[in-house]
Structures are given as structure tokens and as C-alpha cells.
């Protein structure tokens, strides 16, 4: 057939639909709730694993999480919908391949010792 690229539509979108990547799930099975600004990092166990039992999307997410990254950044870098990324991340958290880096709650105050240390450091400048 002349013009063989007639069947190629580069604007058609991904070949695999998002619901196929999550097995039709719309919520994480673990009940894990991840905010867009939650910081995710790969565990030391995941750093050396190129486990072929993982999907390409899971492997790409682990690669992105080698340095701490937010859920929004993972979604942006993978070009996947945030809902799909949250489900895939929850799977990886459940398997122990990535972890959520927790931050101090907003209302919690730093210790007096830490504040004194910062003050001494500033005076030393």
C-alpha cells in the first residue's frame, strides 16, 4: 500500500489505556492516600532491582524515585494521569519498593536546641 504511514496517527494517544495499567482499579488496594506534593523515594531494596515481573511503568516510576520526587512530578515525567500514578505508587509502597518521606506537621515547632544551634550558626557568619 503506498503511503504506508496512513495507519499511523501520532495524535491518537497512548496505545494502552490508563485503566489497563491499573487492572481496572480506580482506587489503591492498600487504601494509601497520596497528595500531589507527597515526596516519594525508592527504597534501598529497589535501587538494585530490575525486576522483570514489574510493568514498564512501575520500573520507570522506581527510576524516577531514585532521588526524592513528588507525586505530581512523577505524573508529569511519565505522562500518565495522576490517578493512575497514585495507584501505581501505592502498589510500589505496598511491595516496599518506594516509601513516602514524611515531613513534620505544620503546627509542630522545632526544638529549642535546634533553634539555638541555628542562632549560633548565624552568629558565626
Backbone torsions as a table, in degrees:
resi	resn	phi	psi	omega
1	UNK	NA	122.5	176.3
2	UNK	-66.8	149.1	-177.4
3	UNK	66.6	52.7	-175.6
4	UNK	-56.9	-19.8	-179.6
5	UNK	-84.3	14.7	176.9
6	UNK	-63.4	-27.3	-178.0
7	UNK	-87.6	-6.2	-178.2
8	UNK	-94.5	124.7	176.0
9	UNK	-124.6	100.2	-174.9
10	UNK	-67.6	-17.1	-179.4
11	UNK	-97.7	8.6	-175.8
12	UNK	-73.0	-17.3	-179.1
13	UNK	97.0	-172.4	-176.3
14	UNK	-67.3	149.5	179.2
15	UNK	-71.1	-39.2	179.8
16	UNK	-98.4	124.9	-179.6
17	UNK	-73.9	150.9	-176.4
18	UNK	-54.2	-38.3	-178.5
19	UNK	-66.6	-23.1	176.8
20	UNK	-73.7	-32.1	180.0
21	UNK	-68.0	-27.3	-177.4
22	UNK	-104.5	6.6	-178.1
23	UNK	68.0	28.0	179.8
24	UNK	83.4	-1.2	-179.3
25	UNK	-76.2	142.3	175.3
26	UNK	-111.5	-9.1	178.1
27	UNK	-134.0	147.0	175.7
28	UNK	-61.7	140.4	179.7
29	UNK	-70.2	-25.0	-177.5
30	UNK	-82.7	-10.4	-176.5
31	UNK	79.4	8.7	179.5
32	UNK	-68.5	129.0	177.3
33	UNK	-110.4	122.1	-178.6
34	UNK	-116.8	124.3	174.3
35	UNK	-73.9	162.0	177.3
36	UNK	-62.4	-29.8	-177.2
37	UNK	-98.3	7.7	176.5
38	UNK	-63.6	135.4	-178.5
39	UNK	-95.5	127.8	-176.3
40	UNK	-116.7	142.2	176.3
41	UNK	-140.2	145.6	176.7
42	UNK	-70.6	143.6	176.9
43	UNK	-78.3	165.4	179.0
44	UNK	-63.5	-29.5	178.2
45	UNK	-65.0	-35.6	-177.2
46	UNK	-79.9	-20.5	-176.0
47	UNK	-60.7	-36.5	-177.5
48	UNK	-98.4	4.0	-173.4
49	UNK	-97.2	125.7	169.2
50	UNK	-116.3	55.4	-175.3
51	UNK	-64.4	118.3	-178.8
52	UNK	-75.6	-7.6	176.9
53	UNK	-77.4	-13.9	177.9
54	UNK	-83.3	151.6	176.3
55	UNK	-72.1	159.8	176.9
56	UNK	-58.0	-34.1	179.0
57	UNK	-66.6	-42.7	177.4
58	UNK	-61.6	-43.6	-179.5
59	UNK	-64.6	-38.6	179.1
60	UNK	-65.9	-41.0	179.2
61	UNK	-63.4	-43.5	178.0
62	UNK	-60.3	-41.3	178.2
63	UNK	-61.1	-40.4	178.9
64	UNK	-68.7	-30.3	-176.1
65	UNK	-85.7	6.0	178.0
66	UNK	-61.8	-28.8	168.3
67	UNK	-115.2	146.3	-177.9
68	UNK	-54.7	134.9	-175.9
69	UNK	-146.9	150.5	179.7
70	UNK	-83.0	161.3	177.8
71	UNK	-59.4	-41.8	179.3
72	UNK	-61.3	-40.0	178.7
73	UNK	-66.8	-38.2	177.5
74	UNK	-63.0	-45.4	179.4
75	UNK	-61.2	-42.1	-179.8
76	UNK	-65.2	-44.5	-176.9
77	UNK	-70.5	-29.4	-179.4
78	UNK	-92.9	-11.4	-176.8
79	UNK	59.2	32.5	175.9
80	UNK	-108.0	152.6	176.0
81	UNK	-61.1	147.5	-177.7
82	UNK	-57.3	-40.1	179.5
83	UNK	-60.0	-40.3	178.3
84	UNK	-67.4	-43.7	180.0
85	UNK	-61.4	-41.2	178.8
86	UNK	-61.0	-41.6	179.9
87	UNK	-67.6	-44.5	179.5
88	UNK	-64.9	-39.5	176.9
89	UNK	-64.8	-40.9	178.7
90	UNK	-61.7	-37.5	175.9
91	UNK	-61.1	-45.7	-178.5
92	UNK	-68.0	-34.1	176.7
93	UNK	-65.7	-43.5	-179.9
94	UNK	-62.1	-35.0	178.8
95	UNK	-82.3	-7.7	179.7
96	UNK	80.6	17.2	-178.7
97	UNK	-88.3	-27.7	174.5
98	UNK	-133.6	161.3	179.8
99	UNK	-138.6	155.4	176.2
100	UNK	-91.2	127.7	177.1
101	UNK	-86.1	114.4	-177.7
102	UNK	-85.6	145.3	176.7
103	UNK	-110.8	166.6	179.6
104	UNK	-68.0	136.0	177.1
105	UNK	-56.2	148.2	-174.6
106	UNK	-58.1	-35.4	-176.5
107	UNK	-83.1	-9.4	-177.1
108	UNK	-78.6	131.4	-177.7
109	UNK	-92.5	146.1	174.9
110	UNK	-67.9	156.5	-178.5
111	UNK	-69.5	157.5	178.5
112	UNK	-62.9	-37.9	-179.9
113	UNK	-61.9	-40.8	179.0
114	UNK	-65.3	-43.2	179.1
115	UNK	-62.7	-39.4	177.5
116	UNK	-65.3	-38.5	179.0
117	UNK	-63.5	-42.4	178.2
118	UNK	-64.6	-42.8	179.5
119	UNK	-61.6	-43.6	178.4
120	UNK	-64.6	-37.8	178.4
121	UNK	-64.9	-40.6	178.5
122	UNK	-66.8	-39.8	178.7
123	UNK	-65.7	-30.9	-179.0
124	UNK	-71.1	-20.0	178.9
125	UNK	-72.1	NA	NA
